[in-house]
Amino acid sequence: MREFLDALFKFPFLQYALLAGVIASVACGIVGSYVVSRRITYIAGGVAHCTLGGMGVARYLNTVCDWTWLQPLHGAVVSAILAALIIGLVSLHARQREDTVISALWAIGMAVGILFIAKTPGYQEDLMSYLFGNILLVSQQDLVLIGALDVLVVAVGVLFYNKFLAVCFDEEFARLRGVKVEFYYLLLLCLTALTVVVLVNVVGLVMVIALLTLPVAIAGNFVNRLWQIMLLATLISIVLTTGGLVVSYGPGLPSGATTIALAGALYLLVLIMGRIKRAA
């Protein structure tokens, strides 16, 4: 702990990492609550893995075509939103099985990303940071984009709180009240896609769903109202991302994996304590 605090005041990359974790936690707590309530975790998983395709294409164009303005996060935003809209429209209107479409997009997105990254000249190690996250590599430019996405996600999530609440818990009643359920469902998927992009830098594509859902699952054991779950899940996520940085820094462990391990341990502890309390 002391070693981390000493380094925090010396190295800007640690300050960026800590700030990125806090920013990402806000979107994680708000949108994660909607995702768990609406039970669309599997859709979020499909969207998350599709982002690798956009990141790979953006990285290829950045290097080969010298489009220096194009960053992997830009490609992630485009591919995530496209995947969310395709899955949402299929689930609402098409006869094709939803799980089949999600699986196909999941696999195609990963394959496209790996192919473009493989054909990009230069060092390929950052593929691992895409998959498993490396918050220590967050740059000032990435931080600005993450912050902008976070502001957008939080603003929309709070502004349409009642509409999303109706869509998540009583879709039929929302239709009877004149709520455009399809529109708000697609908007929720787009918010989920943007939140996934924000979290990619923190824990990577493989573990992004765990950070999106575990803090919410933990918070749900202590509070019942959705807005309370959002607040508590945000606080828990901040503690987990910060704790992951602190614990991983000294021994040189992957920060993303450490964060998820802490989240899993806390979730199991809460479940065990709940059982003991009910049994007593």
C-alpha positions as CSV (number, residue, x, y, z in Angstrom):
1,M,0.0,0.0,0.0
2,R,2.8,2.4,1.0
3,E,4.7,1.5,-2.2
4,F,1.7,2.3,-4.3
5,L,1.0,5.6,-2.6
6,D,4.6,6.7,-3.1
7,A,4.5,5.8,-6.8
8,L,1.1,7.4,-7.3
9,F,2.5,10.9,-6.6
10,K,5.5,10.3,-8.8
11,F,4.1,8.7,-12.0
12,P,1.4,10.2,-14.1
13,F,0.5,6.8,-15.6
14,L,-0.7,5.6,-12.2
15,Q,-2.8,8.8,-11.8
16,Y,-4.4,8.2,-15.2
17,A,-5.1,4.6,-14.3
18,L,-6.7,5.5,-11.0
19,L,-8.8,8.2,-12.6
20,A,-9.8,5.8,-15.4
21,G,-11.0,3.3,-12.9
22,V,-13.1,5.8,-11.0
23,I,-14.6,7.2,-14.2
24,A,-15.4,3.7,-15.6
25,S,-17.0,2.7,-12.3
26,V,-19.7,5.4,-12.6
27,A,-20.9,4.1,-16.0
28,C,-20.5,0.6,-14.7
29,G,-22.8,1.1,-11.7
30,I,-25.5,2.9,-13.6
31,V,-25.7,0.9,-16.8
32,G,-24.8,-2.4,-15.1
33,S,-27.9,-2.0,-13.0
34,Y,-30.0,-1.7,-16.1
35,V,-28.2,-4.7,-17.7
36,V,-28.8,-7.0,-14.7
37,S,-32.4,-5.8,-14.3
38,R,-33.3,-6.3,-17.9
39,R,-31.3,-9.6,-18.0
40,I,-29.3,-8.7,-21.1
41,T,-25.9,-9.8,-19.8
42,Y,-25.5,-12.2,-22.7
43,I,-26.1,-9.4,-25.2
44,A,-23.5,-7.3,-23.4
45,G,-21.1,-10.2,-23.7
46,G,-21.7,-10.4,-27.5
47,V,-21.2,-6.7,-27.9
48,A,-18.0,-6.7,-25.8
49,H,-16.3,-9.3,-28.0
50,C,-17.4,-7.5,-31.2
51,T,-15.4,-4.5,-30.2
52,L,-12.1,-6.3,-30.9
53,G,-13.0,-6.2,-34.6
54,G,-13.4,-2.4,-34.5
55,M,-10.2,-2.0,-32.5
56,G,-8.2,-4.2,-34.8
57,V,-9.5,-2.3,-37.9
58,A,-8.7,1.0,-36.3
59,R,-5.2,-0.1,-35.3
60,Y,-4.6,-1.4,-38.8
61,L,-5.7,1.9,-40.5
62,N,-3.7,3.9,-37.9
63,T,-0.5,2.1,-38.8
64,V,-0.8,1.1,-42.5
65,C,-2.8,4.1,-43.8
66,D,-1.1,6.6,-41.4
67,W,-4.4,7.7,-40.0
68,T,-2.8,8.9,-36.8
69,W,-6.0,10.5,-35.5
70,L,-7.8,7.1,-35.5
71,Q,-7.4,5.3,-32.2
72,P,-8.5,1.7,-31.2
73,L,-11.1,3.2,-28.9
74,H,-12.7,5.0,-31.8
75,G,-13.1,1.7,-33.6
76,A,-14.4,0.1,-30.5
77,V,-17.2,2.7,-30.2
78,V,-18.3,2.2,-33.8
79,S,-18.2,-1.6,-33.7
80,A,-19.9,-1.8,-30.3
81,I,-22.8,0.4,-31.3
82,L,-23.3,-1.5,-34.6
83,A,-23.3,-4.8,-32.8
84,A,-25.8,-3.5,-30.2
85,L,-28.2,-2.2,-32.9
86,I,-27.9,-5.4,-35.0
87,I,-28.6,-7.6,-32.0
88,G,-31.4,-5.3,-30.8
89,L,-33.2,-5.2,-34.1
90,V,-32.9,-8.9,-34.6
91,S,-34.4,-9.6,-31.2
92,L,-37.2,-7.2,-31.9
93,H,-38.2,-7.9,-35.5
94,A,-36.4,-10.9,-37.1
95,R,-37.3,-14.5,-36.9
96,Q,-33.7,-15.6,-36.5
97,R,-32.8,-17.0,-33.1
98,E,-31.3,-14.2,-31.0
99,D,-28.7,-16.5,-29.4
100,T,-27.5,-17.6,-32.8
101,V,-27.0,-14.0,-34.0
102,I,-25.2,-13.1,-30.8
103,S,-22.9,-16.1,-31.1
104,A,-22.2,-15.3,-34.8
105,L,-21.3,-11.6,-34.1
106,W,-19.3,-12.7,-31.1
107,A,-17.1,-15.0,-33.2
108,I,-16.9,-12.8,-36.3
109,G,-15.9,-9.7,-34.2
110,M,-13.1,-11.6,-32.5
111,A,-11.9,-13.2,-35.8
112,V,-11.9,-9.9,-37.6
113,G,-10.0,-8.2,-34.8
114,I,-7.3,-10.9,-34.6
115,L,-6.8,-10.9,-38.4
116,F,-6.4,-7.2,-38.7
117,I,-4.1,-7.0,-35.6
118,A,-2.0,-9.9,-37.1
119,K,-1.6,-8.0,-40.5
120,T,-0.7,-4.8,-38.8
121,P,3.1,-4.2,-38.9
122,G,4.9,-3.8,-35.6
123,Y,4.7,-5.1,-32.1
124,Q,1.7,-7.3,-31.4
125,E,1.7,-7.5,-27.6
126,D,-1.1,-5.0,-27.2
127,L,-3.5,-7.7,-28.3
128,M,-3.3,-9.1,-24.8
129,S,-4.1,-5.7,-23.3
130,Y,-7.3,-5.6,-25.5
131,L,-8.3,-9.1,-24.3
132,F,-7.3,-8.9,-20.6
133,G,-7.0,-5.1,-20.1
134,N,-4.1,-3.0,-18.9
135,I,-5.3,0.1,-17.1
136,L,-1.7,1.2,-16.7
137,L,-1.5,1.9,-20.4
138,V,-4.3,4.4,-20.4
139,S,-3.0,7.6,-22.0
140,Q,-4.2,11.2,-21.4
141,Q,-6.0,11.0,-24.8
142,D,-7.7,7.8,-23.9
143,L,-8.7,9.3,-20.6
144,V,-10.4,12.2,-22.4
145,L,-12.4,9.8,-24.6
146,I,-13.3,7.6,-21.6
147,G,-14.5,10.7,-19.7
148,A,-16.6,11.9,-22.6
149,L,-18.2,8.5,-23.0
150,D,-18.9,8.4,-19.3
151,V,-20.6,11.8,-19.3
152,L,-22.8,10.8,-22.2
153,V,-23.7,7.4,-20.6
154,V,-24.5,8.9,-17.2
155,A,-26.5,11.8,-18.7
156,V,-28.7,9.6,-20.8
157,G,-29.0,6.9,-18.1
158,V,-30.2,9.5,-15.6
159,L,-32.3,11.6,-18.0
160,F,-34.4,8.6,-19.1
161,Y,-34.3,6.8,-15.7
162,N,-38.1,6.3,-15.6
163,K,-38.3,5.1,-19.2
164,F,-35.6,2.6,-18.7
165,L,-37.1,1.5,-15.4
166,A,-40.4,0.8,-17.2
167,V,-38.7,-1.1,-20.0
168,C,-36.6,-3.2,-17.6
169,F,-39.4,-4.2,-15.2
170,D,-42.8,-4.0,-16.9
171,E,-42.5,-3.8,-20.7
172,E,-46.2,-4.4,-21.4
173,F,-47.3,-1.7,-18.9
174,A,-44.8,0.7,-20.5
175,R,-46.4,0.1,-23.9
176,L,-49.9,0.7,-22.5
177,R,-48.6,4.0,-21.1
178,G,-47.4,5.0,-24.5
179,V,-43.7,4.5,-23.9
180,K,-41.7,3.7,-27.1
181,V,-40.4,0.4,-25.8
182,E,-38.4,-0.5,-28.9
183,F,-36.7,2.8,-29.0
184,Y,-35.6,2.8,-25.4
185,Y,-34.6,-0.8,-25.6
186,L,-32.2,0.0,-28.5
187,L,-31.0,3.1,-26.6
188,L,-30.3,1.0,-23.6
189,L,-28.3,-1.4,-25.7
190,C,-26.3,1.5,-27.2
191,L,-25.6,2.7,-23.6
192,T,-24.4,-0.8,-22.7
193,A,-22.1,-0.8,-25.8
194,L,-20.5,2.5,-24.8
195,T,-20.1,1.3,-21.2
196,V,-18.4,-1.8,-22.5
197,V,-15.9,0.4,-24.4
198,V,-15.2,2.4,-21.3
199,L,-14.5,-0.8,-19.3
200,V,-12.3,-2.4,-22.0
201,N,-9.3,-0.4,-20.8
202,V,-9.9,-1.4,-17.2
203,V,-10.3,-5.2,-17.3
204,G,-10.3,-6.1,-21.1
205,L,-12.9,-7.8,-23.3
206,V,-12.8,-11.2,-21.6
207,M,-13.6,-10.0,-18.2
208,V,-15.7,-6.9,-18.9
209,I,-19.0,-8.6,-18.2
210,A,-17.8,-9.6,-14.7
211,L,-17.2,-5.9,-13.8
212,L,-20.5,-4.9,-15.4
213,T,-22.5,-7.4,-13.3
214,L,-20.7,-8.3,-10.1
215,P,-20.9,-4.9,-8.3
216,V,-24.6,-4.8,-9.1
217,A,-25.1,-8.3,-7.8
218,I,-23.3,-7.4,-4.6
219,A,-25.3,-4.2,-4.2
220,G,-28.5,-6.1,-4.7
221,N,-27.9,-8.0,-1.5
222,F,-28.1,-4.8,0.6
223,V,-30.6,-2.4,-1.2
224,N,-33.7,-3.0,-3.3
225,R,-34.5,0.2,-5.2
226,L,-32.8,0.6,-8.6
227,W,-31.3,4.0,-7.9
228,Q,-29.9,2.8,-4.6
229,I,-28.4,-0.2,-6.4
230,M,-26.8,2.2,-8.9
231,L,-25.2,4.3,-6.2
232,L,-23.9,1.3,-4.2
233,A,-22.7,-0.6,-7.3
234,T,-20.8,2.5,-8.3
235,L,-19.1,2.8,-5.0
236,I,-18.3,-0.9,-4.9
237,S,-16.9,-0.7,-8.4
238,I,-14.6,2.2,-7.4
239,V,-13.4,0.2,-4.4
240,L,-12.7,-2.8,-6.6
241,T,-10.9,-1.0,-9.4
242,T,-8.8,1.0,-6.9
243,G,-8.1,-2.2,-4.9
244,G,-7.1,-4.0,-8.0
245,L,-4.5,-1.4,-8.8
246,V,-3.2,-1.3,-5.2
247,V,-3.0,-5.1,-4.8
248,S,-1.5,-5.7,-8.3
249,Y,1.1,-2.9,-8.3
250,G,3.7,-4.4,-5.8
251,P,3.9,-8.0,-7.1
252,G,3.4,-6.9,-10.7
253,L,0.2,-8.8,-11.3
254,P,-2.3,-8.0,-14.1
255,S,-4.5,-5.2,-12.7
256,G,-7.6,-6.3,-14.6
257,A,-7.5,-9.9,-13.5
258,T,-6.8,-8.8,-9.9
259,T,-9.8,-6.5,-10.0
260,I,-12.1,-9.3,-11.2
261,A,-10.6,-11.7,-8.6
262,L,-11.4,-9.2,-5.8
263,A,-14.9,-8.8,-7.2
264,G,-15.5,-12.5,-7.3
265,A,-14.2,-13.0,-3.8
266,L,-16.4,-10.2,-2.5
267,Y,-19.4,-11.6,-4.2
268,L,-18.8,-15.1,-2.8
269,L,-18.2,-13.6,0.7
270,V,-21.5,-11.7,0.5
271,L,-23.4,-14.8,-0.6
272,I,-21.9,-16.9,2.2
273,M,-22.6,-14.2,4.9
274,G,-26.2,-14.0,3.6
275,R,-26.7,-17.7,3.9
276,I,-25.2,-17.7,7.4
277,K,-27.5,-14.9,8.4
278,R,-30.6,-16.6,7.1
279,A,-29.6,-19.9,8.7
280,A,-29.0,-18.2,12.1
